[in-house]
Amino acid sequence: MYYDSIKDLGTRIGSREVSPIDVVEACLRRIAALNPKLNAFITVMDDDAREQARQAEAEIKGGNRRGPLHGIPVAVKDFYDTAGVRTTAGFEHFKDRVPEADAQAVDRLKRSGAIIVGKTNMDALGMATTGLTSCFGPVRNPWNEAYIPGGSSAGSAVAVAAGLCYATIDTDAVGSTRLPAACCGVVGFKGGFDLISTKGILGDEPVDDFIRWMAHAGITTRSASDTALMLNVLSERKGNISLADLEDPATSLRLGIGNNLKSDGEIRHAFDQAVNILRGVGYGLGESAVPVWNPQAGLDTIEADRANVTRDAFADADIILLPTLTSCVPSIEAAANNPDQGVAPENTAFANYYALPAVTVCCGFDSKGMPIGLQIVGKPGGERNILQVAHHYEMSASFGSRHPVP
């Protein structure tokens, strides 16, 4: 049950084969057993989750199923306000902060019938890439506790990878959803700017220009299809992405292999194998330059650069492929000297600057047994396309069936 897809589990809940009460209790037992070791959650909402499960069961029995997320346990990165439940951002100064209202994305989840089981741990104020800087203690990678989980959405990636919940909502400013997803072998997605509301992240706390322009909402799941189901609830745009959309034939999209990327030997080998799998699916493949952003240049031309990115970077491709990380997942010992930026965002931050939709999926494991991520980046408005490519890859590769915890 812990690693069921949202679609399959939702179907069983909707047909009353499985009770949402039993599903929630199973997740809470697993959190109680594994969280002391993994530290994926800052706050576990046991009582709230049980009450939501009882309500979901009653509504479904009464013929009022709200949709595919009704009765599904999910979690929320501790950046998003939750009414009456502390929201800390992993920051000492906010450790007792309790907001009065839900963030807009949280409200959407609740209205869909999803059951929020807790708030996931994160790098303090989302300002690191390792998962080691929370005032509530470091998060541990479930594949090997000696290795970092990535950040800043560390707890979310760990919770999904270890089967503690089925999906999370997150944030991504330079790769904060995609980097930990790659480190933990799950699917990390961010859409274009304003695709999912970020209203209610730490309420009315002021943000600087960097966060205002670069921060996007994110989603962590175990598959592209689960991501689509979450996105259909959270998106501010009209029009859903159906599972049939993801299964459309591959012939219409052109994929560009990033030819100016950085990656070490093991990463490059896994990436090349992933490209060959997509070639076998039937996609046309060429080479493309990954759009470059120099952080030292600042944000003065960001609006013009976003307006021109389709012309400048996607003239010969609909999708650009590249590794998510530049090197293999570092150990905690190796990252100790650089706990803030121990995972380089060189291959991810450009998608935030240009407001491009991007998703990472697992494409293999290194010699230490740690996951490797394939990043799929689309032109503005191309969320459906990147999820279609991710889905076709998942259906042709076998990595999604491997899990770190039985």
C-alpha positions in Angstrom: 0.0 0.0 0.0 2.8 2.5 0.9 4.0 2.7 -2.7 0.7 2.5 -4.5 0.1 5.1 -7.2 -2.5 7.9 -6.3 -4.6 6.7 -9.2 -4.7 3.1 -8.0 -5.2 3.9 -4.4 -7.8 6.5 -5.2 -9.7 4.0 -7.3 -9.7 1.5 -4.4 -10.8 4.2 -1.9 -13.6 5.4 -4.3 -14.9 1.9 -4.8 -14.8 1.4 -1.0 -12.5 -1.5 -1.3 -10.1 0.4 1.1 -11.1 2.9 3.8 -9.3 6.2 4.0 -9.2 5.7 7.7 -7.1 2.5 7.3 -4.9 4.2 4.7 -4.2 7.2 7.1 -3.6 4.9 10.0 -1.1 2.9 8.0 0.8 6.1 7.0 0.8 7.4 10.6 2.2 4.1 11.8 4.9 4.2 9.2 5.8 7.8 10.1 6.0 6.9 13.7 8.3 4.0 12.9 10.6 5.8 10.4 10.5 9.5 11.2 12.7 9.3 14.3 15.5 8.0 12.0 14.7 10.1 8.8 13.5 13.3 10.4 11.3 14.0 7.4 8.5 15.7 9.4 8.6 18.7 11.7 5.0 18.3 12.7 2.8 15.2 12.3 -0.9 16.1 12.3 -2.2 12.8 13.7 -5.5 14.1 15.2 -6.3 16.3 12.2 -5.5 13.5 9.7 -7.7 11.0 11.5 -10.6 13.5 11.6 -10.1 14.3 7.9 -10.1 10.5 7.2 -13.4 10.0 9.1 -14.9 12.8 7.1 -13.6 11.4 3.8 -15.0 8.0 4.5 -18.4 9.4 5.4 -18.5 11.6 2.3 -17.5 8.7 0.0 -20.0 6.3 1.6 -22.6 9.0 0.9 -21.7 9.2 -2.8 -19.9 12.5 -2.5 -16.4 11.6 -3.8 -14.6 14.9 -4.5 -12.0 13.5 -6.9 -8.9 11.3 -7.3 -7.2 12.9 -4.2 -10.1 12.3 -1.9 -8.8 10.3 1.1 -5.2 10.3 -0.1 -2.5 11.2 2.6 -0.3 14.0 1.5 2.1 16.4 3.2 3.0 20.1 3.1 6.5 21.6 3.1 6.8 23.7 6.3 6.9 26.9 4.2 3.2 26.9 3.6 0.9 28.2 6.2 -1.6 25.8 7.8 -4.4 27.3 9.9 -3.9 26.4 13.6 -0.8 24.3 12.9 2.7 25.7 13.3 4.6 26.8 10.2 8.3 27.2 10.9 10.3 27.2 7.7 12.8 25.2 9.7 13.9 28.5 11.3 14.6 29.0 15.0 12.9 32.4 15.0 9.6 30.8 13.7 9.7 27.5 15.6 6.5 28.4 17.5 4.8 30.4 14.8 1.1 29.4 14.3 -0.7 31.0 11.4 -4.5 31.7 11.4 -5.2 30.9 7.7 -4.2 28.3 5.2 -2.0 29.1 2.2 -4.0 29.0 -1.0 -2.4 25.8 -2.2 -3.2 24.1 1.2 -6.8 25.3 0.9 -7.0 23.7 -2.6 -5.7 20.4 -1.3 -8.2 20.4 1.6 -11.1 21.2 -0.8 -10.0 18.2 -3.0 -10.4 15.9 -0.1 -6.7 15.1 0.3 -5.7 14.4 3.8 -2.8 16.4 5.2 -0.7 14.2 7.5 2.0 16.7 8.4 4.5 19.4 7.7 7.8 18.3 6.2 11.2 19.4 7.4 13.3 21.7 5.3 16.5 23.8 5.2 16.1 26.9 7.3 14.2 29.5 5.3 14.7 27.5 2.2 18.3 28.9 1.9 20.3 25.7 1.4 20.5 22.6 -0.9 21.5 19.9 1.5 18.7 19.2 4.0 21.2 19.7 6.8 20.4 23.2 8.1 16.9 23.0 9.8 16.7 24.1 13.4 14.8 20.8 13.9 17.8 18.8 12.9 19.1 17.3 9.6 17.0 15.2 7.3 18.4 11.8 6.4 18.4 10.2 2.9 16.4 6.9 3.1 18.6 5.2 0.6 21.6 5.6 2.9 21.6 7.8 6.0 25.2 8.7 5.5 24.2 10.7 2.4 22.4 14.0 2.2 18.8 14.2 1.0 19.2 17.4 -0.9 17.3 20.6 -0.2 15.6 22.7 0.6 12.5 20.5 0.3 14.4 17.7 2.0 11.7 16.2 4.2 9.2 16.1 1.3 11.5 14.1 -1.0 12.3 11.7 1.9 8.7 11.3 2.9 7.6 10.4 -0.6 10.6 8.1 -1.2 10.1 6.2 2.0 6.4 5.8 1.6 5.3 8.0 4.4 2.8 9.8 2.2 1.9 9.9 -1.5 2.7 13.5 -2.5 3.8 16.8 -1.2 3.6 20.5 -2.1 6.9 22.3 -2.1 8.8 25.3 -3.2 11.6 25.7 -5.8 13.7 28.8 -6.2 16.9 27.4 -7.7 16.0 23.7 -7.7 14.7 23.2 -4.2 12.1 20.6 -5.2 14.1 19.0 -8.1 17.5 18.7 -6.2 16.1 16.6 -3.3 13.9 14.6 -5.6 16.9 13.6 -7.6 18.9 12.8 -4.4 16.1 10.6 -3.2 15.0 9.0 -6.4 11.5 10.5 -6.8 9.7 12.9 -9.1 10.2 16.6 -8.5 8.2 19.1 -10.5 7.9 22.9 -10.9 5.7 24.6 -13.4 5.9 28.0 -14.9 5.7 31.2 -12.9 2.4 31.5 -11.0 1.1 28.1 -12.2 0.5 27.2 -8.5 -0.1 29.9 -6.0 2.6 30.7 -3.5 0.3 33.0 -1.6 0.4 32.1 2.1 4.1 31.0 2.3 5.0 32.5 5.7 1.9 34.7 5.4 2.8 38.3 5.0 6.5 38.0 5.8 8.4 40.3 3.4 10.4 38.8 0.5 13.3 40.2 -1.5 13.4 40.6 -5.3 15.2 37.3 -5.7 12.5 35.3 -4.0 9.7 37.3 -5.7 11.1 36.4 -9.2 12.7 33.0 -8.7 10.4 31.2 -6.3 8.0 28.7 -7.8 5.7 26.2 -6.2 6.7 22.6 -6.6 5.2 19.1 -6.3 7.0 15.9 -5.2 5.5 12.5 -6.1 6.6 9.0 -7.2 5.4 9.3 -10.8 4.6 11.7 -13.6 0.9 10.6 -13.5 0.7 11.3 -9.8 2.2 14.7 -10.4 -0.5 15.4 -13.0 -3.3 14.5 -10.5 -1.8 16.8 -8.0 -1.3 19.6 -10.5 -4.9 19.4 -11.6 -6.0 20.3 -8.1 -3.3 22.9 -7.5 -3.1 24.7 -10.8 -4.3 28.2 -11.2 -4.9 27.7 -14.9 -7.9 26.3 -16.7 -7.7 22.8 -18.2 -6.5 19.6 -16.7 -3.8 17.1 -17.8 -5.4 13.7 -18.2 -3.6 10.4 -17.8 -4.6 9.8 -21.5 -2.7 13.0 -22.4 0.5 11.5 -20.9 0.1 8.4 -23.0 -0.1 10.3 -26.3 2.3 9.0 -29.0 5.8 10.4 -28.7 6.3 11.4 -32.3 5.2 15.1 -32.2 7.7 16.4 -29.6 11.4 17.2 -30.5 13.9 16.6 -27.7 17.1 18.5 -27.4 20.1 16.9 -25.6 21.8 19.6 -23.6 25.2 20.1 -25.1 26.6 22.6 -22.7 25.9 20.8 -19.5 28.1 19.9 -16.6 28.2 16.4 -15.2 30.7 13.9 -13.8 31.3 10.4 -15.3 28.7 8.4 -13.5 26.0 11.1 -14.0 26.8 11.4 -17.7 26.7 7.6 -18.2 23.2 7.4 -16.6 22.1 10.4 -18.6 23.3 8.9 -21.9 21.4 5.7 -21.1 18.2 7.7 -20.4 18.6 9.5 -23.7 18.8 6.1 -25.5 15.6 4.9 -23.8 13.8 8.0 -25.0 15.2 7.4 -28.5 13.7 4.0 -28.3 10.3 5.4 -27.3 10.2 7.2 -30.7 11.2 10.8 -29.9 13.2 12.7 -32.4 16.5 13.8 -30.7 19.0 16.5 -31.5 21.3 18.8 -29.6 20.3 22.0 -27.8 22.1 24.5 -25.7 20.7 24.8 -22.2 19.8 28.5 -21.6 22.5 30.1 -19.4 21.9 32.4 -16.5 24.8 34.0 -14.6 23.6 34.8 -11.0 26.2 37.5 -10.8 24.3 39.4 -13.6 21.3 39.9 -11.3 17.7 40.2 -12.3 17.6 43.5 -14.3 16.7 41.9 -17.6 14.7 38.9 -16.3 11.4 40.0 -17.9 12.9 40.5 -21.3 14.8 37.2 -21.0 11.7 35.3 -20.1 9.8 36.9 -23.0 12.5 35.8 -25.5 13.5 32.4 -24.1 11.3 30.4 -26.5 12.8 32.1 -29.5 16.4 31.9 -28.1 16.4 28.4 -26.6 13.7 26.3 -28.2 14.0 27.0 -31.9 14.9 23.4 -32.6 13.4 21.6 -29.7 10.3 21.4 -27.6 12.1 19.9 -24.6 15.6 20.1 -23.3 17.2 17.1 -21.5 20.0 17.3 -19.0 21.1 15.8 -15.7 19.5 17.3 -12.6 22.7 17.2 -10.5 26.2 17.9 -11.8 27.7 15.2 -9.6 26.7 12.2 -7.5 24.8 12.7 -4.2 27.4 13.7 -1.6 27.8 12.2 1.8 27.0 14.2 4.9 30.7 14.1 5.7 31.6 15.6 2.3 28.9 18.2 2.5 29.8 19.2 6.1 32.2 21.9 4.8 29.4 23.5 2.7 26.1 22.7 4.4 24.3 25.5 2.5 25.3 24.7 -1.1 26.6 21.2 -0.9 24.5 20.3 -3.9 25.2 22.6 -6.8 22.1 24.2 -8.5 24.0 24.8 -11.8 21.7 22.5 -13.8 18.5 23.7 -12.2 18.5 27.4 -11.4 18.1 28.5 -15.1 14.6 27.0 -15.2 13.6 29.4 -12.4 15.2 32.4 -14.0 13.4 31.8 -17.3 10.2 30.5 -15.6 10.4 27.2 -17.5 8.5 24.1 -16.5 10.9 21.3 -15.3 10.6 17.9 -13.8 13.2 15.4 -12.6 12.8 11.6 -12.6 15.1 8.8 -11.5 17.3 7.5 -14.3 19.6 5.2 -12.4 21.9 4.7 -9.4 25.6 5.4 -8.9 28.3 3.0 -7.7 27.3 3.9 -4.1 23.7 2.9 -4.7 22.4 6.5 -4.6 19.8 7.8 -7.1 20.6 9.9 -10.3 18.1 12.3 -11.8 17.1 13.1 -15.4 15.8 16.6 -15.8 13.2 17.4 -18.5 12.7 21.1 -19.2 10.0 22.6 -21.5 9.2 25.9 -23.1 6.8 28.3 -21.3 3.4 26.6 -20.9 4.8 23.2 -21.7 3.9 21.4 -18.4 1.9 18.7 -20.3 4.8 18.0 -22.6 7.4 17.5 -19.9 5.1 15.2 -17.9 4.3 13.2 -21.1 8.1 12.7 -21.7 8.6 11.8 -18.0 5.7 9.3 -18.2 7.0 7.7 -21.4 10.4 7.4 -19.8 9.0 5.9 -16.6 7.0 3.3 -18.6 10.2 2.3 -20.5 12.6 2.3 -17.6 12.4 0.2 -14.4 13.7 2.6 -11.8 10.4 3.7 -10.4 9.8 0.2 -9.0 12.8 0.4 -6.6 12.2 1.8 -3.2 14.6 2.5 -0.3 12.5 1.1 2.5 10.4 -2.2 2.3 
